[in-house]
Structures are given as C-alpha cells and as structure tokens.
Amino acid sequence: MRNLAARLLKTTIVAATTALLAGAAATSASAREIQVPSKGPGPAQFDSVTVQQFGPKKPDRVLVLMPGTSGGAGDFTANAEELTKKIDGLAVWAIDRRSQVLEDTGTFEKALKGEITPEAAFDYYLGWLTDSTPPAQHYNFFDSSTVPFAKKWGMKVALEDARQVVKQAHDAAGKKGEVFLGGHSLGASLAAAYAAWDFNGKPGYKDVDGIVMIDGGLLGSFDAYNKQQAEEQVATLDDEPFLDLLGIGVPEASGLFAEAGAIFAIKEPDAPSTVLQNYPLLPADFKPPVPATNEAAFAYAFDRDTSPAALALLHVNAGSLAPSGDPRAWVDGGVTTAKNLAAGFGQEPANGVEWFFPRRLTIDTNGANAMKQNDVAKFLGLRLTHTNEIDIPIYAFQTDLTNGAVLKGAEKLVKRAQTTKKQSMLVDGDPAYSHLDPLLATPGKNKFTKTVAKFIKEN
C-alpha cells in the first residue's frame, strides 16, 4: 500500500499552493465566517485563521473552541448550535487552523449542494487513482515541500493565532462580557497551555474567564516527551511536516476518505456502499465484512467496536451493523447516531477533518506536558511560566480514550493553580462516551453540552 501510494504521488504531485488557495470557500448556512489576521513564519497569505461564528453578533459571552488532532472547525457545529440555544447571549466561535487554506474542497461542496453525485466527487479526489485512464480533471495530492514553513506551525503559532481570536471575541462581547477558551483533544491541551503561557510578559489566563477542556489536557492527560524524544521528532519534520493518520504516504487521505464517506452517507444513505467497499486503496480494516449501505459502512469505520483500535482518536459509540439484510443497514445504539456522525464529517467549508495537521503541534504538546519550563520546553521554545498563577474556572470532560488520565491531569491542574474546586467542574463520560462523542452525541442528550452549559452559566 505504502509503495503504491508513493509511486502514485511521484507521478501526480503537481499542485501549487496558489491553486489550492482558490479552493477555499465561504461559510455554512448556520454560521458566519470571518478571517482573523495573525503573524506567522510563512508568507502573508497564510497569516490568518478562519473562524466560524455561531450565535449573536453582540454576545454577552463567547466560547472560543480549538479543534484536536486532525480536527476542523466543523467538529463544533453541533455543539455550537445547541449551546447557543441553551445559553442566552452566548456566541460560539470555532477556529480552523491556518493549514485549512491548503484544502481543495470545492468538489465536495458541489456534491453537498447536489450539483454532482457523491461518486463523481469521490472519482475526482480518489477514484481516478485506480482508473486505467484517469480523467483530465482530478485532484492532485499536495506537495508538502512547497510549504517548508509548515514545520514551524507549532504551539507558539497556534496560541498566538488563538490570542488574536480571543481579542476579537472580547471586542464583540464588550467590557462587561466574558470569553471562555476551550478545545477538543489536542485543542484542550492548547487551552491549558494558553492559560499558563507568557505572552510578552502577560499571562494567558488573564485574557480569558475560564477554560473548557474536552477530552484533553496536559499534566499526564496524553503522552509526554523528554528532550531527546523532542529532538528526534523535530528532526523528522524535514521529511513530512503533516500527519499521515492512515499511514499510506498521503497526509490528506484521512480527510478525503472521511468526507467522501460522509457525503455518500448523507446523499445516498440506503444505497449499497459498493464504491468504498470495493475500493482497493481503502484499508481493509475500515470495510464491513458483509455488503452494507453507505450509512452503515461509514458508521462501521468510526464505531469503537469495529474501527481500528489504533485510530481511537476517531472513535464514536454509535451502534452496530444490522444482523441481517442485503445490504446491511446500521442500527443506532450508542450516544451518537449514524446520521449525526455523517453530518459532522460531511459539511463544507467548515469540515470535520483537517487534511493537513501540523506534526509540530503534537511534538510541542507532548513537550508541554509538565506545564513548566523544563529542558524540553526550553528546547521547543515554549513559554509555560504561569501555571501556578492560574486563577480562572476550569472545566474538563473525559471519555473512554485515556483510561482516566484526562481527569487526573485536570485534577493536577486545579491543584497546582489558584483555581478552587468550587470553580472547577470535572465530568466523567466514560464508558458511554468515546473520543468524538462529546462533539457528535444526540443534541438534548449530550452530557458534555448539558454540563458545560451549567459551567458557563455559573461562571
């Protein structure tokens, strides 16, 4: 598989960054989209982030959310729509990292609008690879060497970007308004790091009125790097700055497969999933062992009982294949329905998967684990000097991903900071919730949105 992908890449990588920039589009129907300028290590056209705004334009409170590993702003659409209904005067702003501009999503948008079929969209992005006579117009895999500055898109850049969004949120909320900063998974780790970060002499926690950590954090929540490990990982960034989640030599493959599968599930849910189940380049672990509908095949690939264990970052508790039928349908049985799962990944332009996730972010997050200026933090250029001063409310939600490490890390943070237990809210969603469930669970029944709404109202 890897060799085949490599051969294909050598013959098809002709895309230039300027061509991909043209693929960026406007906003979804339920949100307003803005661009927030921010300084960075690359050319000026990359020095901004995209923000999806939900709720009132002049809010009393703003919850700013950052996505996790390989996540996009679309991860928070369901949360944002529910929370802005639950809390009067609340706006939710979801950040898409600067790498989002590299995504060529125009053909997916056409499929979602019904202008072309799901199969036509799949053929444009992936189907042509196995066609003996590829069409003249098709997607070309991105050449990472055209963006060498992407290997510097780490925690410092992400937090500086987030700070510009936080500043705009304060402007929107006014002097008496409140701004909360949060995120999912690695985004939650970034929220914790933001609170402890030194922004040219000003502690990050003074910018916000609370942090919201959704199945992530620091202080043992995830892996930790020592200096040697960090040095070894930084050295590999010259080979590939972006995460190859599926391990097939194509960083954007996870985003392409996820979005294509979601669009099949949305547009043709009951049709046989012949395209994806018969596609030779889709890893076998994602394919049901029996003929299934498009919706069932998509849910099978993400459900925690059938999806590869190594991809727990993409798991939901959704249900199971029907015991009979040809093709087999999906039987909802978890906290996330197959329909909600597909809606989360099948949206544009604020999609649910970041095609080009900067690996430097993971390195820096693992190096920031101790939330202090140790040797690994100094090597990576992190500025985690205010952990013991943090005196803002802390919320954390845990799923089955880390076997309790998320809440243990949150408890350590509360203990080290000046935050009182009365100000904090630590919620255990294990075992019902898997890693993506807090983002996609059925509205009105989502334990995360219920508890975080209470947290925000009380603080």
N, C-alpha and C positions, 0 to 999 in steps of 0.2 A: 504493500500500500504506500509506504513512505517513498520508495523508489519511483513508483508510478507517478505519484504527485510531483516529485522533484523533476522528473522528465517533462511532465506537462507544464510545470512552472517555467522551465527554461525556454520553452517554445512559445509561451503565451504572455509573459510579463512585459507588456508594452505600455501599461497605463502610466500616465504622468499625473502629478498632484493637481495641476491646474484643471485637468479633465474631471477629476473626482470632485473638485470643489463645485463644479456645475451641478452635481447630483444632489446637493443639499436643497431641501425644500422648506415650505412654510410649516404651519403648526397644525395639530389635530383639532377637531371640532370642539373639544371640551376644554381647551387651554389656549392661553395667549403665549406666544413665543417671543423672547427678547434675546438680544446678544449683549453680553456683558464684557467689556474690554478688560484685559489683564495682561501684564507684561509676561514675557516668557523667553526661552532660549532660542526660539526659531524665528522664521520670517513673520512679518507683521500679520499676514492673513491667518496665522494660527493663534494670534494673541487675543483670544476671546473664548468664552464658553457660551453655550446655548442653554437657556433656562425656560422651562415650561411653567407657566404661572396659572394656578387654579384659584378660584375664589375671587373676592372683591379686589378692585384695583387700589382702594384705600382701606387696607385692613387695620384691625386693632392688633393682630398678632400675625406673624409669619413663621411658618415652619419650613426651613430650607433643608433639603434632603440630597444626599450624595449616593450614587449607586455603588455596588460592590464590584468584586472581580468579574470582568466581562459583562457588567450590567450597564443599562442605559436609563435615561430619564423615564422611559416608558414603564419601567418597573414600578413606579409610584403612582401611575394613573388611577388605579382602583382605590388605593389609599387616599389619594388627594381628593377624589370626588366624594368619598364617604366622609372624610374628616371635615371638609368644608361645609358639608350639610349638618354635621353633628355640632360644630362649634361656631356660633355666630361671630362674624368678624374675622374668622381665620382665613388666611391665604396659605397655600402650599406651593412652594417653588422647588421644582425638581431640576437638578443640574445634569447636563450632558457634558462630559469632559471634552477638552479641545480636540481629542482624537476623533470625535464624531464626524468632523468635517471630511475625513478621509473616506466615508462610506458613500457608495454609489447606490442609493436606494430608490432611484426614480422608477425602475421597472416594478419593484414591489408595490410602490404607490399606485401604479396603474392597475395592478391586479386587485388591490383592495378597493379601488373605485369601480371595478367591474369593466374596465376598458380592455383588458386582456384576460385570458384564462389563467388559473393557477399554474397549469402545465407550461404555458408559454413563458411565465415568469421563471419557473424552475429551469426550463431549457436555456433561457438567457444566462442565468447565473451558473448552473451546474450541469444541466443535461447535455450541453454541447460537448462536454469532455469525453463522453463515450460515443459520440456520433462520428461515424467514419468520414462524413462531410460536414464539418461544423458550419453553421450559418455565418454570413459575413458580419452580422451584428451580434456580439455576445460580450459578456463581462470578461475583463482581463484581470487576473489576480494582481494585487498591488505589490509593487516592488519597494520593500522597506528601505532599501539603500537610498531612495530619493528623499528620505526624511531622517537623516542622521541625528538631528537634534532630538528626535523622539526618545532616545535613550536617556535624556535628561528630564523626561516628564515624570518626575517622582513626587515625593510627598511635599517638598518645598513648593513646587509649581502648583500642585493640586490645592494646597492650603492657601496660597496667595490668590488663586482663582476663586476659591470659596469665600475668601475675605471680601473680594470685590462684590460678590453676590450678597453677602451679609450686609455690607454698607448700603447697597441699593434697597435691601429689604427694610433697613432702618429708615431710609428716606421715605419709603412707601408707608410705613407704619406710623411715622411721626414721632415726636419727642416722648409721648406717653405710651407708645406702642412697644410690643415685645417681639424679640426674634429668638427662635429656638433653632439650633443646628443639629442635624442628625444624619443618619445614613444606614444602609443595609450592608452587613458583612464587612468587607474592607472599608466601605463608606462609614460604618460605625466606628471602626478603628481610626479613621481620619477625623471623625468628630471628637473623639477622646484626645487625639494628638493636637487638634486645633485648640482645645481648652488649655493645654499645657504649653503651647508654642509661644515663642518670643518673637513678636513682630516689631523688630527695631525698637525694643525696649518696652513695648506694650504687651501684656499677657493676653492671649487669645480669649480666655474666659470672660474678660471684661467686655468683649464685643457682643456676647450673647446672654440670654436669660435662662438657658438650660440646654442640655444635650440629650439627644434621643439615639440610643444605640440598639439597632435591630439585628440581633443575632451576630454581633461582632464586638470588637473592642480590643484592648491591649492588656498588659499585665497577665499574660498566660492564656488569653482567650484563643489565640491561634499560635502558629509556630514562632519561634524566636531564633534569630541569627546571632552568632558571635562575630567578631571582626573578620576572622578568616573566611567564614562562610559568606559574609557580605562581600568581601574582596573577590572571592571566586565567582559569585553570581554577577557582580558588576562587570567582570572581565568578559562574560558571555554576551553582554548586550551588543557588542560589535557584530556578533553573528546574527542576532534577531532581537530587536527591541520589543516585539509584541508577543503576547502569549499565544501559543498554539495549543488550545484547550483539548482538541481531539487527537493531537499528536500525529497528524498526517502531512505536516510540512506546509500547511496553508493556514495562517493565523485567522483569517476571516471565515474559515469553514464552519465553525460553530454558529456564527451569526447567520450565515447563509442557509444552513440546514434548518436551524430553529425557525427562522422567519418563513422559509418556504413551506415547512411542515405546518406551521400555524395557519398560513393562508389557505392551504388545502383543507384544513380542519374547519375554517370559518366559512369558506365559499362552497365546499362540497363535502360536508361532514359525513354523510351516509354513503358516499361513493367508495368503491374498493380502493385501497391505497396501493394500487399497482405500480405507480410511478416510483415512490420512495422504497417500497418493499423489494422492488426488482432492481433498484439502482446499485450497481456493483461497488461504487466508491463510498457508499454509506456503510460505516462499520456494522457488522452483523449484530452486535450487542444492542443496537437500537431498533432492531426489526422484530416484530412479533413472530412467534413460531408457526402461526396459522394466518391465513388471509384475514385481514382486518379492514375496517373502514378507515377513512382518513382521520377522523377524530380519534378513533381507538388507537391507531398507530402512533399518533402524536402523543397522546396521553401515556401510552406504554413507554415511550422513550424518556419520559420525565418522572414517572411514578417511582417512588422509592423502593418498591418491591420488584421492579423489573428493569429499571435503569442501571447502568454500570455503577458499581459501588464507588469506583474512583471518581465519579462525577457527582458526588454528594452535594456540591455547590449548586447543582441544577435540580435537586430533587423536590418533589411535592408529594403530599399524601392525597391521592386522587381517587383511588378505587381499583378496578381490575377489568380485564377483558371479560366479556360475557361468556358463560360456559358453553354456549352453542351459537350457531348462526354461520352463514356464509355470504358475505364476510362477517367476522365477529364485530360487534359493537362494543362500546365502553359502558361500564356500569359505574356511575359515581358512587363513592363510598367513603371518601375522606373529607377533609376540610376545604379542599379546592376542587371545583368541578372541572371537567374537561373543557367546557365552554369558557370558563374564566381563564384557564390556562392558555388556551388558544388566543383569547383576546389580549392577554398580557404580552404575548410574543408577536402577535400579528397586528401591529399598529405602526403607522408612519406619520410624520418623520421621527417622532419620539419612540423609537423601537426599544424592545426589552433587552437586547443583547448588544454589547459594544463589540464591534467587529475587530477593533484594533486596541486591545487593552495593553497599556504600557507596563512591561515587566518591572521597570524600576519602582513602580508603586508597591508591588509585593515585596521587593527587596527592602525598601525603606520601612514598610510597615512591620516586617519581621525584625528589622533593626531597631524599631522604636518600641518594641515590646515592654522594656523596663521603664519607659517614660521618664528617663533621666539621661544626663549627659555622660554616658559611659563611653568606652573606646569605640564601640561600633556606631553609636550615634554621632560621635565626632567625625569618624571616617566618612560617614554618609552625608555629613553636613546638616544634620537635624538640629533643631533648637528647642528641645524639650526641657525647659528650665523652670516651669511654673506649676508643676504637678501638685506640689504640696500647698499651693495657694488657692487652688480652685475652690470657689465657694458658691457655685450655682447648682440648681437641681439636676439630678442625674436619673435618666430612665434607661432601663435595659430590658430587652425581651430575648429569651433563649428558646431555641428549637432542639431537635434531636442531634444536630450536627456535631457538637463538640463534647458530648458526654458530660455536660455540666460546667465546662471551662468558661463559657461566656459569663455566667452569673458569678462564678468565683472571681473572674477578673473584674467585674463590676463592683463586687463587694470590696476588693482590694483598693479600687479607685476611690470609693466612698470613704474607706478607712484612711487612705493617705491624704485625701483632700480635706477641705474645711466644710464640705457638704455634710449636713446632718442626715441621719437615717430617715427622719421625718420628711426631708426634702426629696429623698430618692424613692424610686419605685422600680423594683426588680421583679420581673414577671417570668414565670417558667411555663413555656408552651410545650415542653417535652412531656409525653411522647407523641401527642396528636399532631404536632406541627413539625414538618421538615423545613429545610432552609429557605425555600421560596414561598412557603405557605403564608407567612405574615403579609406578603405583598399581594397574594392572589386569592386568599380564602374568601368564601362567600360573604359579600357585604351584609352587615347587620348581625353576622355571627362570628366575625373575625375577632379573636381575643386580643390581637395587637391593637386594632383600631379602637376597640372599646376601652382598653386600659390606657393607651396613650392619650386619648381624648380626656379622660379623667385627670391624667398627669398635667396636661397643658392647662386645663380649666383651673386646677388648684394652684398653679404656679404663675 
